[in-house]
């Protein structure tokens, strides 16, 4: 009998992370999906082996990295020393404004009223020519007093929110589906959620606007987490690729450098150039050691076990204070249409 797969993901159901999870772990008798209320709960479940895998958001094509996930990988309290990445998932993200329609205005008049009073973000010194929103409201938004969503969603829908809901109070919550859940329970009907169309169906909410994201090709990348086994670093990669093509793989490492040493970061990154390894992303987060000191996250093409990758990582030790591999996985971008 096959071992049962237990997968923790950032919930609740209908979240974008839930959708990503279903694409890799479809429901079946041997797979149990467990929604977690916070990202740290996913990391904790995998580290403690209560879950055999976890799924978390890592970065968005419009709004950049999910800093909460980066901080958990940084693991300043040494709670998750065995967490590695074994796969990535790309999900197209199309946000909707969900809630209840205006209680008194019919839809045609409501839309006209909303358009006549808004539709263009206020120019500022920083943004003198704001980008116009891609979408328009489907009904009046004049009754909306509060918005709920995940912090990442605000940055992905700046044009629409600035044009039609400028000045409205925003409340950060753990996920976009949690936002929809909160709005569904609000009997006043004066709140709205930036969430997904699936969340609208699950929670019985109306569409106040559709496709409100700033870019039509908005997408989020998710990581599949596993617990590192009692093996070498090279064996943390899922599967082996006989031809060893580095473009088919990605690896993520983190390291710290001596901030008092001029050129320490440049020397560290220069190792990858020397070994002709392409860097695919670089991020930084506070190190927790001292103010204005950072941990650097470097993702690159290739995997441990390949000669030039092993050579680069071996040489990297000369220029950093410490480093750690966060795993390797197949480059799923190559599989996208």
Rosetta silent file (secondary structure, phi, psi, omega in degrees, C-alpha in Angstrom):
SEQUENCE: XXXXXXXXXXXXXXXXXXXXXXXXXXXXXXXXXXXXXXXXXXXXXXXXXXXXXXXXXXXXXXXXXXXXXXXXXXXXXXXXXXXXXXXXXXXXXXXXXXXXXXXXXXXXXXXXXXXXXXXXXXXXXXXXXXXXXXXXXXXXXXXXXXXXXXXXXXXXXXXXXXXXXXXXXXXXXXXXXXXXXXXXXXXXXXXXXXXXXXXXXXXXXXXXXXXXXXXXXXXXXXXXXXXXXXXXXXXXXXXXXXXXXXXXXXXXXXXXXXXXXXXXXXXXXXXXXXXXXXXXXXXXXXXXXXXXXXXXXXXXXXXXXXXXXXXXXXXXXXXXXXXXXXXXXXXXXXXXX
SCORE:     score description
SCORE:     0.000 S_00000001
   1 L     0.000  134.549 -178.347    0.000    0.000    0.000 S_00000001
   2 L   -69.286  146.792  177.197    1.342    3.438   -0.956 S_00000001
   3 L   -68.317  138.124 -178.133    2.254    5.848    1.783 S_00000001
   4 L   -73.486  134.138  178.175   -0.368    8.523    2.297 S_00000001
   5 E   -91.532  126.260  176.992    0.615   12.039    1.178 S_00000001
   6 E  -115.721  116.511 -172.139   -0.301   14.816    3.621 S_00000001
   7 E  -117.107  120.101  175.873   -0.010   18.268    2.074 S_00000001
   8 E   -95.236  140.691  179.148   -0.235   21.515    4.033 S_00000001
   9 E  -146.057  158.381  177.726   -1.014   24.736    2.164 S_00000001
  10 E   -70.674  111.801 -177.222   -1.886   28.337    2.955 S_00000001
  11 L   -99.089 -161.556    1.759   -5.664   28.264    3.191 S_00000001
  12 L   -77.743 -168.290  179.179   -8.510   28.429    3.536 S_00000001
  13 L   -56.700  147.701 -179.691  -10.036   26.569    0.610 S_00000001
  14 L    84.213   -0.631  174.151  -10.313   28.581   -2.620 S_00000001
  15 L   -69.141  161.950  176.771   -7.091   30.489   -1.953 S_00000001
  16 H   -63.507  -33.265  176.532   -4.677   30.812   -4.849 S_00000001
  17 H   -65.542  -36.249  176.014   -2.325   28.536   -2.902 S_00000001
  18 H   -62.878  -41.892  178.040   -5.128   25.977   -2.726 S_00000001
  19 H   -63.315  -41.268  177.501   -5.510   26.194   -6.501 S_00000001
  20 H   -63.097  -42.303 -179.558   -1.752   25.725   -6.923 S_00000001
  21 H   -60.947  -44.166 -179.010   -1.827   22.747   -4.571 S_00000001
  22 H   -63.482  -27.764 -178.989   -4.622   21.051   -6.498 S_00000001
  23 H   -70.967  -22.846 -179.397   -2.632   21.329   -9.726 S_00000001
  24 H  -108.976  -32.014 -178.572    0.133   19.135   -8.273 S_00000001
  25 L  -122.405   73.402  179.862   -1.745   17.141   -5.642 S_00000001
  26 L   -63.778  149.461 -177.840   -5.192   16.354   -7.112 S_00000001
  27 L   -59.400  131.668  173.655   -7.694   14.845   -4.677 S_00000001
  28 E  -161.849  166.017 -174.942   -7.439   11.078   -4.323 S_00000001
  29 L   -59.204  -22.599 -177.294   -7.664    8.514   -1.501 S_00000001
  30 L   -96.042    4.370 -178.794   -3.894    8.613   -0.924 S_00000001
  31 E  -127.404  127.251  176.510   -3.651   12.427   -0.613 S_00000001
  32 E  -115.853  123.547  177.874   -4.954   14.574    2.225 S_00000001
  33 E   -98.583  131.368 -177.159   -4.892   18.355    1.812 S_00000001
  34 E  -122.213  110.529  177.873   -4.676   20.410    4.989 S_00000001
  35 E   -73.054  131.634  177.926   -5.375   24.175    4.873 S_00000001
  36 E  -107.549  149.757 -176.432   -3.174   26.178    7.254 S_00000001
  37 L   -84.174  -14.107 -179.076   -4.086   29.591    8.609 S_00000001
  38 L  -148.552  155.345 -179.571   -0.558   31.035    8.305 S_00000001
  39 H   -59.480  -40.332 -178.874    2.612   30.473    6.281 S_00000001
  40 H   -63.667  -26.291  177.318    4.594   29.511    9.378 S_00000001
  41 H   -68.438  -32.443  176.897    2.067   26.735   10.029 S_00000001
  42 H   -68.401  -47.651  178.390    2.941   25.202    6.646 S_00000001
  43 H   -59.379  -43.846 -177.947    6.674   25.323    7.412 S_00000001
  44 H   -64.325  -40.248 -179.368    6.090   23.895   10.877 S_00000001
  45 H   -64.356  -39.651  179.385    3.951   21.030    9.571 S_00000001
  46 H   -71.989  -43.503 -179.794    6.628   19.979    7.080 S_00000001
  47 H   -61.368  -39.518 -177.880    9.500   20.367    9.565 S_00000001
  48 L   -84.307   -1.970 -178.919    7.690   18.285   12.188 S_00000001
  49 L    68.346   15.070  171.250    6.702   15.674    9.568 S_00000001
  50 L   -70.501  -23.863  173.438    3.018   16.218   10.312 S_00000001
  51 L  -124.738  143.964  177.541    2.850   16.956    6.585 S_00000001
  52 L   -85.616  -16.157  178.532    4.891   15.227    3.889 S_00000001
  53 E  -154.456  160.069  176.309    4.767   18.328    1.686 S_00000001
  54 E  -141.035  154.072  178.948    3.781   21.968    1.841 S_00000001
  55 E  -128.494  126.267 -178.259    2.820   24.631   -0.708 S_00000001
  56 E  -136.949  149.799  174.405    3.562   28.338   -0.181 S_00000001
  57 E   -74.074  142.872 -179.515    3.568   31.456   -2.394 S_00000001
  58 E  -117.395  -44.258  179.006    7.040   32.762   -3.224 S_00000001
  59 E  -159.251  155.865  178.339    6.730   35.645   -5.670 S_00000001
  60 E  -116.254  143.771 -176.601    4.349   37.476   -7.945 S_00000001
  61 L   -66.242  -23.158 -179.583    5.179   38.694  -11.430 S_00000001
  62 L   -97.419  -43.223 -170.127    3.732   42.151  -10.660 S_00000001
  63 L  -108.517    4.420  173.329    4.434   42.741   -6.985 S_00000001
  64 E    82.328 -161.177 -172.914    7.640   40.787   -6.438 S_00000001
  65 E   -69.068  152.572  173.152    8.674   38.396   -3.655 S_00000001
  66 L   -87.753  103.037 -171.628    6.494   37.347   -0.733 S_00000001
  67 H   -65.217  -27.649  178.432    8.688   38.629    2.093 S_00000001
  68 H   -63.544  -38.265  178.551    6.896   36.504    4.694 S_00000001
  69 H   -70.237  -42.664  177.513    8.041   33.378    2.853 S_00000001
  70 H   -58.230  -42.348 -178.822   11.594   34.696    2.500 S_00000001
  71 H   -64.238  -34.684  178.168   11.735   35.361    6.238 S_00000001
  72 H   -71.042  -35.221  174.464   10.668   31.786    6.984 S_00000001
  73 H   -67.741  -36.243  178.244   13.409   30.477    4.693 S_00000001
  74 H   -60.984  -36.392  170.474   15.889   32.772    6.474 S_00000001
  75 L    52.625   57.387 -176.608   14.890   30.928    9.655 S_00000001
  76 L   -64.814  -25.034 -179.648   16.548   33.285   12.131 S_00000001
  77 L   -96.212    5.166  178.209   15.220   31.250   15.086 S_00000001
  78 L    57.796   41.510  178.380   16.407   27.920   13.610 S_00000001
  79 L   -88.555  -25.094 -172.014   12.913   26.449   13.621 S_00000001
  80 L  -129.208   57.054 -173.865   12.971   25.006   10.099 S_00000001
  81 L   -69.451  -18.469 -174.343   16.517   23.750    9.403 S_00000001
  82 L  -105.770    6.979 -178.411   15.423   20.870    7.183 S_00000001
  83 E   -76.104  130.262  174.840   13.001   22.658    4.850 S_00000001
  84 E  -133.670  161.644  175.389   13.898   22.494    1.156 S_00000001
  85 E   -95.384  132.822  179.405   12.184   23.375   -2.113 S_00000001
  86 E  -121.930   -6.740  178.727   11.502   20.444   -4.433 S_00000001
  87 E  -165.723  163.962  175.864    9.210   21.942   -7.063 S_00000001
  88 E  -130.630  152.899 -178.573    7.629   25.154   -8.334 S_00000001
  89 E  -134.494  133.007  176.204    4.115   25.935   -9.574 S_00000001
  90 E  -108.877  128.765 -178.515    2.993   28.874  -11.715 S_00000001
  91 E  -128.150  126.912  173.708   -0.613   30.041  -11.409 S_00000001
  92 E   -67.241  133.307 -175.441   -2.291   32.794  -13.416 S_00000001
  93 L  -118.118  115.203  177.860   -3.841   35.254  -10.958 S_00000001
  94 L  -122.164  107.347 -174.860   -6.934   37.230  -11.927 S_00000001
  95 L   -82.763  148.844  174.600   -8.323   39.233   -9.037 S_00000001
  96 E  -127.300  154.532  171.338  -11.951   40.185   -8.572 S_00000001
  97 E   -96.338  116.983 -174.845  -13.646   42.603   -6.213 S_00000001
  98 E  -113.058  144.780  177.995  -16.186   40.551   -4.280 S_00000001
  99 E   173.491 -147.182  176.375  -18.979   41.677   -1.983 S_00000001
 100 L  -116.916  140.338  179.834  -22.643   42.664   -2.020 S_00000001
 101 L   -67.914  163.148  178.062  -24.121   45.111   -4.551 S_00000001
 102 L   -55.503  132.199 -173.590  -25.449   48.499   -3.518 S_00000001
 103 L   -69.296  -16.369 -173.702  -28.776   47.853   -1.761 S_00000001
 104 L  -123.137  -23.388 -175.961  -30.745   50.581   -3.538 S_00000001
 105 L   -90.108  130.601  172.351  -29.199   51.448   -6.894 S_00000001
 106 L   -67.528  153.485 -171.688  -30.048   49.387   -9.994 S_00000001
 107 H   -55.462  -47.895 -178.245  -26.963   48.186  -11.822 S_00000001
 108 H   -58.976  -47.304 -179.749  -27.042   50.509  -14.914 S_00000001
 109 H   -66.763  -35.281 -178.362  -27.431   53.696  -12.842 S_00000001
 110 H   -63.836  -44.897  179.928  -24.960   52.404  -10.307 S_00000001
 111 H   -62.638  -42.723  179.915  -22.264   51.868  -12.874 S_00000001
 112 H   -61.920  -41.833 -179.346  -22.863   55.328  -14.343 S_00000001
 113 H   -63.643  -40.177  179.898  -22.670   56.907  -10.890 S_00000001
 114 H   -67.298  -42.971 -177.278  -19.392   55.177  -10.145 S_00000001
 115 H   -67.004  -37.135 -174.934  -17.846   56.098  -13.483 S_00000001
 116 H   -70.654  -23.030 -177.349  -18.872   59.731  -13.300 S_00000001
 117 H  -104.506   -3.087 -176.749  -17.181   60.225   -9.937 S_00000001
 118 L  -154.070 -158.720  179.443  -14.082   58.121  -10.481 S_00000001
 119 L   106.823   -7.500  178.930  -12.171   56.051  -12.983 S_00000001
 120 L  -140.078  126.630  179.150   -8.912   57.971  -12.863 S_00000001
 121 L   -68.073  149.229  179.997   -6.315   57.870  -10.126 S_00000001
 122 L   -73.653  125.085  177.186   -5.245   61.199   -8.642 S_00000001
 123 L   -63.223  145.115  176.289   -1.863   62.346  -10.039 S_00000001
 124 L  -131.230  171.913  177.978    0.875   62.868   -7.471 S_00000001
 125 L   -62.891  -36.775 -179.457    4.433   64.197   -7.603 S_00000001
 126 L   -73.494  -36.677 -179.616    5.694   60.613   -7.462 S_00000001
 127 L  -129.149   80.639 -176.646    3.205   59.396  -10.092 S_00000001
 128 L   -69.416  -24.547 -179.656    2.172   62.380  -12.252 S_00000001
 129 L  -128.286   76.590 -175.749    0.633   60.144  -14.913 S_00000001
 130 L   -62.728  145.557  179.308   -0.961   57.182  -13.101 S_00000001
 131 L   -68.618  130.023  178.144   -1.753   54.086  -15.139 S_00000001
 132 L   -69.796  148.559 -179.797   -5.473   53.805  -15.898 S_00000001
 133 L   -68.287  150.629  178.445   -7.190   50.674  -14.563 S_00000001
 134 L   -78.109  -24.689 -174.342   -7.835   47.759  -16.919 S_00000001
 135 L  -120.443  161.223  174.251  -11.295   47.099  -15.446 S_00000001
 136 L  -121.866  154.219  178.389  -14.376   49.065  -14.483 S_00000001
 137 L   -62.176  149.049  176.408  -16.840   48.358  -11.660 S_00000001
 138 L   -90.449  -11.422 -179.809  -19.884   46.249  -12.532 S_00000001
 139 L  -157.761  175.880  179.167  -21.988   48.157  -10.005 S_00000001
 140 L   -64.246  142.081  175.751  -21.754   51.108   -7.631 S_00000001
 141 L  -112.405   11.995 -174.166  -18.977   50.954   -5.057 S_00000001
 142 L   -66.072  -19.766 -178.288  -20.218   53.975   -3.094 S_00000001
 143 L   -90.997   -5.790 -176.383  -21.382   51.781   -0.201 S_00000001
 144 L   -78.839  123.609 -177.570  -18.022   50.070    0.313 S_00000001
 145 L  -112.054  -17.024 -176.840  -16.363   51.193    3.550 S_00000001
 146 E  -152.053  142.000  179.965  -13.678   48.557    4.074 S_00000001
 147 E  -117.784  143.857  176.915  -11.528   46.242    1.941 S_00000001
 148 E  -125.087  140.165  172.062   -9.947   42.922    2.879 S_00000001
 149 E  -175.889  175.018  173.257   -7.182   41.014    1.128 S_00000001
 150 L   -75.321  146.072 -178.146   -3.705   39.553    1.363 S_00000001
 151 H   -53.821  -34.745  179.844   -0.963   42.250    1.363 S_00000001
 152 H   -63.152  -32.758 -175.199    0.379   41.028   -1.983 S_00000001
 153 H   -67.064  -33.877  179.354   -2.968   41.659   -3.691 S_00000001
 154 H   -57.387  -45.081 -177.881   -2.949   45.389   -2.985 S_00000001
 155 H   -69.927  -18.017  179.629    0.230   45.808   -5.008 S_00000001
 156 H   -90.134  -10.759 -175.832   -1.178   43.818   -7.896 S_00000001
 157 L  -128.851   33.661 -173.023   -4.332   45.964   -8.215 S_00000001
 158 H   -61.348  -42.225 -175.547   -2.994   49.461   -7.575 S_00000001
 159 H   -63.843  -47.490 -178.868   -4.557   51.139  -10.624 S_00000001
 160 H   -65.399  -46.478 -176.834   -8.107   49.916   -9.962 S_00000001
 161 H   -65.872  -37.200  178.917   -7.988   50.558   -6.215 S_00000001
 162 H   -69.766  -32.751 -176.802   -6.528   54.046   -6.684 S_00000001
 163 H   -80.115  -41.312 -171.177   -9.128   54.935   -9.291 S_00000001
 164 H  -112.511  -16.779 -176.370  -12.294   53.563   -7.721 S_00000001
 165 L  -135.313   35.102 -179.462  -11.619   52.937   -4.029 S_00000001
 166 L   -64.145  131.107  177.349   -9.114   55.611   -3.084 S_00000001
 167 L    86.581   -6.288  179.212   -9.091   56.322    0.646 S_00000001
 168 L   -75.968  137.144 -178.543  -11.114   53.247    1.588 S_00000001
 169 E   -60.373  137.347  178.511   -9.757   51.441    4.659 S_00000001
 170 E  -117.264  136.621  179.001   -7.752   48.299    3.881 S_00000001
 171 E  -121.175  119.383  176.666   -7.332   45.332    6.206 S_00000001
 172 E   -73.524  137.615  174.523   -4.575   42.788    5.634 S_00000001
 173 L  -133.935  174.642 -170.505   -5.545   39.143    6.154 S_00000001
 174 L   -70.199  -24.722  179.426   -3.719   35.827    5.747 S_00000001
 175 L  -160.193  163.900  178.958   -5.039   35.033    2.259 S_00000001
 176 H   -66.916  -32.207  178.952   -7.407   36.288   -0.430 S_00000001
 177 H   -72.031  -33.057  174.366   -9.832   33.442    0.322 S_00000001
 178 H   -63.803  -37.124  177.077   -9.850   34.425    3.996 S_00000001
 179 H   -59.636  -45.018  179.203  -10.792   37.922    2.842 S_00000001
 180 H   -63.772  -38.122  179.381  -13.783   36.507    0.948 S_00000001
 181 H   -62.737  -42.200  179.887  -14.788   34.475    3.999 S_00000001
 182 H   -65.814  -44.515 -179.218  -14.771   37.599    6.185 S_00000001
 183 H   -65.397  -37.333  178.831  -16.797   39.636    3.697 S_00000001
 184 H   -62.761  -29.490 -179.302  -19.357   36.834    3.323 S_00000001
 185 L   -87.619   -5.646 -178.108  -19.931   36.975    7.077 S_00000001
 186 L   -83.434  105.957 -176.722  -20.352   40.776    7.102 S_00000001
 187 L   -72.449  -17.084 -179.007  -24.103   41.408    7.363 S_00000001
 188 L   -71.912  -24.989 -179.205  -23.716   45.138    6.752 S_00000001
 189 L    71.852   14.731 -176.384  -22.786   44.531    3.114 S_00000001
 190 L  -105.713   10.110  177.605  -20.366   47.453    3.214 S_00000001
 191 E  -114.105  161.486  179.776  -17.108   45.479    2.914 S_00000001
 192 E  -145.157  157.942 -179.015  -15.441   43.935   -0.123 S_00000001
 193 E  -124.009  139.645  167.330  -12.616   41.491   -0.793 S_00000001
 194 E   -89.765  109.267 -171.297   -9.915   41.387   -3.429 S_00000001
 195 E  -152.839 -161.805 -174.823  -10.052   37.692   -4.142 S_00000001
 196 L  -105.822  165.140  177.482  -10.648   35.033   -6.808 S_00000001
 197 H   -66.465  -32.371  177.921  -13.658   33.955   -8.834 S_00000001
 198 H   -66.195  -38.868  177.613  -13.494   30.550   -7.134 S_00000001
 199 H   -63.619  -34.305  177.453  -13.740   32.247   -3.741 S_00000001
 200 H   -61.914  -42.860  179.462  -16.864   34.033   -4.958 S_00000001
 201 H   -67.491  -43.552 -177.691  -18.476   30.688   -5.744 S_00000001
 202 H   -64.501  -39.657 -173.852  -17.390   29.061   -2.498 S_00000001
 203 H  -103.492    4.793  175.398  -18.600   31.922   -0.292 S_00000001
 204 L    66.070   38.551 -179.281  -21.651   33.009   -2.300 S_00000001
 205 L  -100.453  157.873  177.642  -20.419   36.530   -3.040 S_00000001
 206 E   -91.110  156.444  175.980  -21.283   38.826   -5.944 S_00000001
 207 E   -88.731  116.546  174.395  -18.801   40.231   -8.429 S_00000001
 208 E   -90.178  -23.534  174.323  -18.423   43.985   -7.996 S_00000001
 209 E  -165.159  151.444  179.348  -15.606   43.993  -10.581 S_00000001
 210 L  -120.821  152.701  175.086  -13.620   41.385  -12.495 S_00000001
 211 L    49.842   57.988 -175.513   -9.981   41.168  -13.581 S_00000001
 212 L   -91.716    3.105  178.456   -8.865   44.187  -11.581 S_00000001
 213 L   -66.747  153.855 -175.538   -5.151   43.279  -11.620 S_00000001
 214 L   -69.134  -32.588 -178.326   -2.801   45.804  -13.214 S_00000001
 215 L  -122.221  140.334 -176.276   -1.366   43.398  -15.797 S_00000001
 216 L   -67.240  -28.114 -178.114   -3.230   40.824  -17.862 S_00000001
 217 L   -99.161   28.915  179.580   -0.452   38.240  -17.489 S_00000001
 218 L   -59.255  130.707 -178.414   -0.302   38.510  -13.701 S_00000001
 219 E  -148.100  154.131  177.103    0.985   35.248  -12.181 S_00000001
 220 E  -122.030  139.975  176.288    2.287   33.906   -8.885 S_00000001
 221 E  -100.940  132.830  179.543    5.001   31.325   -8.362 S_00000001
 222 E  -115.732  151.128  176.137    4.560   28.820   -5.551 S_00000001
 223 E  -109.770  141.677  170.616    7.088   26.462   -3.982 S_00000001
 224 E   -96.872  124.841 -176.300    6.505   22.875   -2.962 S_00000001
 225 E  -102.240  146.319  171.176    8.327   22.151    0.299 S_00000001
 226 E  -135.644  169.265  173.726    9.710   18.874    1.636 S_00000001
 227 E   -95.657  129.798 -179.598   11.781   17.909    4.640 S_00000001
 228 L   -62.101  132.637  178.563   15.418   17.222    3.852 S_00000001
 229 L   -87.107  178.017 -179.403   16.309   13.584    4.375 S_00000001
 230 L   -78.999   63.313 -177.318   19.512   12.130    5.856 S_00000001
 231 L  -134.498  178.804  177.067   21.400   12.505    2.576 S_00000001
 232 L   -72.600  165.929  179.794   23.951   14.774    0.952 S_00000001
 233 H   -59.519  -38.882 -176.497   22.990   18.213   -0.353 S_00000001
 234 H   -62.353  -27.685 -177.007   23.077   16.999   -3.941 S_00000001
 235 H   -82.027   -0.355  177.651   20.407   14.423   -3.195 S_00000001
 236 H   -73.326  -16.706  177.680   17.890   17.068   -2.144 S_00000001
 237 L   -71.369  136.628  179.363   17.011   17.528   -5.815 S_00000001
 238 L   -79.630  118.570  178.284   13.946   15.571   -6.840 S_00000001
 239 L    78.805  171.657  177.007   14.885   13.082   -9.546 S_00000001
 240 L  -131.106  143.356 -177.825   17.992   12.991  -11.732 S_00000001
 241 L  -113.327  111.249 -171.933   18.402   14.305  -15.258 S_00000001
 242 L   -58.664  -37.716 -176.482   20.762   12.159  -17.331 S_00000001
 243 L   -79.981  -13.868  174.855   21.692   14.913  -19.797 S_00000001
 244 L    64.036   24.039  179.993   22.451   17.364  -16.985 S_00000001
 245 L   -65.411  114.948 -176.127   21.109   20.382  -18.896 S_00000001
 246 H   -63.460  -26.592 -178.800   21.355   23.225  -16.319 S_00000001
 247 H   -69.054  -16.052  179.904   18.471   25.126  -17.912 S_00000001
 248 H   -84.194   -5.314 -174.174   16.108   22.335  -16.904 S_00000001
 249 E  -131.866  157.331  171.521   16.837   22.892  -13.211 S_00000001
 250 E  -133.519  150.383  176.198   16.883   25.635  -10.603 S_00000001
 251 E  -135.819  144.648  178.841   18.580   25.788   -7.213 S_00000001
 252 E  -120.290  127.985  175.048   18.107   28.246   -4.350 S_00000001
 253 E  -127.751  156.453  171.828   20.823   29.091   -1.826 S_00000001
 254 E  -125.113  150.374  177.729   21.084   31.705    0.901 S_00000001
 255 E  -155.066  162.961  174.119   24.251   33.232    2.323 S_00000001
 256 E  -122.420  153.496  179.264   25.604   36.050    4.450 S_00000001
 257 L  -127.585  168.644  174.844   28.727   38.132    3.868 S_00000001
 258 L   -78.717  107.669 -176.341   30.977   40.388    5.916 S_00000001
 259 L   -68.775  -13.822  178.197   29.318   43.779    5.466 S_00000001
 260 L   -89.445   -3.983 -178.308   32.529   45.526    6.538 S_00000001
 261 L   -98.656  106.361 -178.979   34.471   43.941    3.680 S_00000001
 262 L   -57.522  128.734  177.085   34.210   46.129    0.532 S_00000001
 263 L    85.639    6.702 -177.122   33.179   44.035   -2.464 S_00000001
 264 H   -62.267  -43.338  179.906   32.192   40.971   -0.423 S_00000001
 265 H   -68.409  -42.829  179.148   28.813   40.646   -2.138 S_00000001
 266 H   -61.277  -40.118  178.357   30.299   41.333   -5.590 S_00000001
 267 H   -64.579  -38.629 -179.693   32.956   38.681   -4.982 S_00000001
 268 H   -65.174  -45.776  179.871   30.284   36.186   -3.930 S_00000001
 269 H   -70.425  -29.149  178.892   28.176   36.775   -7.016 S_00000001
 270 H   -62.686  -24.576  177.520   31.289   36.761   -9.176 S_00000001
 271 H   -60.653  -40.252 -179.022   31.743   33.080   -8.381 S_00000001
 272 H   -68.883  -39.495  177.117   28.620   32.270  -10.374 S_00000001
 273 H   -63.572  -43.491 -179.577   29.794   34.329  -13.331 S_00000001
 274 H   -56.546  -39.194 -178.565   33.201   32.635  -13.232 S_00000001
 275 L   -93.298   10.941  176.518   31.526   29.238  -13.515 S_00000001
 276 L    54.742   49.632  176.766   29.085   30.540  -16.167 S_00000001
 277 L  -108.382  126.000 -176.815   26.004   29.930  -14.042 S_00000001
 278 L   -81.413  126.013  176.085   22.978   32.064  -14.849 S_00000001
 279 E   -85.845  132.349 -177.235   21.302   33.756  -11.870 S_00000001
 280 E  -104.277  -19.090  172.568   17.501   33.785  -12.121 S_00000001
 281 E  -165.763  151.895  176.630   16.666   35.870   -9.044 S_00000001
 282 E  -137.232  129.942  176.568   18.306   37.700   -6.119 S_00000001
 283 E  -135.691  160.750  178.631   16.550   38.812   -2.928 S_00000001
 284 E  -139.816  144.439  175.602   17.674   40.136    0.442 S_00000001
 285 E  -139.611  154.842  179.213   16.176   40.186    3.936 S_00000001
 286 E   -54.728  138.721 -174.465   17.487   41.453    7.300 S_00000001
 287 L   -80.791  -21.537 -176.318   19.942   38.972    8.814 S_00000001
 288 L    81.306   -5.208  179.932   18.948   39.470   12.428 S_00000001
 289 L   -81.607  -45.829  179.704   22.658   39.697   13.330 S_00000001
 290 L  -157.594  161.821  177.832   22.897   43.493   13.281 S_00000001
 291 L   -60.393  139.627  175.871   21.057   46.471   11.851 S_00000001
 292 L    64.101   25.735  170.265   21.462   46.903    8.094 S_00000001
 293 L  -110.341  145.958 -169.620   22.974   43.447    7.667 S_00000001
 294 E  -133.115  153.363  167.147   21.307   41.103    5.211 S_00000001
 295 E   -98.028  134.619 -179.474   20.802   37.530    4.155 S_00000001
 296 E  -108.049  132.514  176.896   20.984   37.101    0.376 S_00000001
 297 E  -106.982  122.050 -179.033   18.875   34.605   -1.517 S_00000001
 298 E  -123.607  123.513  176.244   20.282   33.591   -4.901 S_00000001
 299 E  -108.271  137.110 -177.107   18.437   31.348   -7.337 S_00000001
 300 E  -143.395  162.481  178.322   20.314   30.002  -10.339 S_00000001
 301 E   -77.961  130.302 -179.138   20.031   27.653  -13.298 S_00000001
 302 L   123.351  179.184 -178.623   21.449   24.218  -12.567 S_00000001
 303 L  -146.643  156.200  173.937   21.492   21.741   -9.712 S_00000001
 304 L   -62.822  142.748 -174.617   23.837   20.313   -7.145 S_00000001
 305 L   105.058  -19.963  172.593   25.604   17.288   -8.521 S_00000001
 306 L   -85.770  141.113 -171.171   26.515   19.080  -11.756 S_00000001
 307 H   -56.034  -48.002 -175.438   30.234   19.759  -11.956 S_00000001
 308 H   -72.604  -29.640  176.569   30.126   23.509  -12.450 S_00000001
 309 H   -69.124  -47.506  178.128   27.465   23.993   -9.781 S_00000001
 310 H   -61.475  -37.025  177.855   29.405   21.988   -7.228 S_00000001
 311 H   -64.775  -42.566 -179.242   32.531   23.903   -8.188 S_00000001
 312 H   -66.123  -44.136 -178.723   30.816   27.261   -7.732 S_00000001
 313 H   -67.706  -34.391  175.705   29.296   26.348   -4.363 S_00000001
 314 H   -64.568  -40.406  179.684   32.628   25.036   -3.153 S_00000001
 315 H   -74.094  -29.597 -179.754   34.317   28.283   -4.130 S_00000001
 316 H   -57.605  -33.066 -178.520   31.490   30.366   -2.659 S_00000001
 317 L   -58.304  -24.272 -179.770   32.572   29.275    0.814 S_00000001
 318 L   -71.414  -22.770 -170.762   35.714   31.403    0.431 S_00000001
 319 L  -113.080   -5.839 -175.835   33.722   34.643    0.160 S_00000001
 320 L  -118.613  159.777  175.622   30.763   34.201    2.542 S_00000001
 321 L   -76.803  -35.003  179.241   30.347   33.912    6.264 S_00000001
 322 E  -169.387  153.288  178.676   27.933   31.029    5.850 S_00000001
 323 E  -148.842  160.973 -179.211   25.609   29.550    3.265 S_00000001
 324 E  -148.740  138.357  175.096   22.862   26.954    2.994 S_00000001
 325 E   -83.496  135.544  177.330   21.182   25.156    0.130 S_00000001
 326 E  -107.307   17.634  173.140   17.391   25.424    0.040 S_00000001
 327 E   103.199  175.448  179.588   16.988   22.670   -2.540 S_00000001
 328 E  -141.914  158.714 -174.705   16.601   22.236   -6.269 S_00000001
 329 E  -160.036  166.238  177.238   13.760   21.511   -8.655 S_00000001
 330 E   -70.221  142.716  178.818   12.785   21.304  -12.304 S_00000001
 331 L   -77.172   98.445 -176.490   12.366   24.582  -14.157 S_00000001
 332 H   -75.481  -11.312  175.862    8.613   24.594  -14.747 S_00000001
 333 H   -61.255  -30.861 -178.989    8.790   27.772  -16.820 S_00000001
 334 H   -68.429  -15.934 -177.907    9.953   25.575  -19.694 S_00000001
 335 H   -97.464   -6.490 -179.097    6.640   23.731  -19.527 S_00000001
 336 L   -76.825  146.718  178.326    4.407   26.802  -19.766 S_00000001
 337 L   -67.284    0.000    0.000    2.685   27.540  -23.089 S_00000001
